[in-house]
Amino acid sequence: MSELRPLYAAGFVTAFGAHSIAASLGGYSHASLLTLGLLLALYDGAEVVLEPVFGSLADRIGPRPVLLGGLVAFAVASGAFVVAGDPTAVGLARFGQGAAAAAFSPAAGALVARLSPTKRQGRAFGGYGAWKSVGYTLGPLLGGVLIALGGFPLLFGTLAVLAILVAGWAALAVPAPAPLPRSRQTVLGLVRRLSEPGFLRPTAVLAATTAALAVGVGFLPVTGAANGLGPIATGAAVSVLALSSALVQPYAGRLRDAGRLSDGPGMAAGLTLAAAGLALGAFIPGLAGILAAAVTIGAGVGLATPLGFAHLAGWTPPERLGQTMGAAEVGRELGDAGGPLLVGALATAATLGAGLAGLAVVLVVVGLAVFRSRAA
């Protein structure tokens, strides 16, 4: 399945591009916290608004041109910051990157579904989700290294080169499935379709797993620092989380394809496992607790994520895959932003442990809802 590998790389690009820059903007911007918040929101905001639009475009003209165009646009937006040499242009560059990612991210998801046989979609989405997880978790670390070596121009330049390389790889290796004939769809029909359990259930799971991943990356180092651990130990914990998720996702996909793991129970089990990891991080101090939390959160995310994507692909009519994947990616972005916001708010009102425990409760509630809905 060599045609899927460039799609995995595209998933890595959007995740790495989002988190490598966001993790270092606090040290880059000397403006107010409000300005920093706006800079952080530009990338995700562009994705939330534009992903359904580009997903529908992928259904209309075919996902491959949207994928290639998005990757090239991402490279242009990144390279423009380097050429401009103006630090104040970071906001425009971030918005351009987010808009470009809103194009190639749902197109990549639709292509994974279109190019993989039905009986192998669990494994295909396992690989896709694994590389996205690697981008989310390693982005802050690798981005920090690049900034230390050459500042933000080196990071943006690296992202431009990476996007061009992936675009060239995809142009050579990814076939062009033709657009499928579609019946006319009204706005009411779209709302009705996206309100069905077949969409809401896996999308809620994907949002919850992304929230757990974002909180693990952002707050486990804070917990470690509060217990006297240095940056090397906390950085290792983040790497362990990434490795755990990346290893489990393809395995979970293979179990699904073999008929040994059902979507509903598997997604519920993954959320419960991620919740247990958050609880470990909240209540077990020291390096042992941080590492145990990282492994468990990563395993839970790795178990639930490919099942959510594969369930969406199996439920969606092939001619609407781009639209569905775009809408589902919006759910992931909301989880990526909402999870840290929830934990941060609870930590401000009480303690960080209470914040982690609060998100754990949310994951368990979503898991129970998914399991009961599936049973019904």
Beta strands, then each sheet from edge to edge (+ up, - down):
end
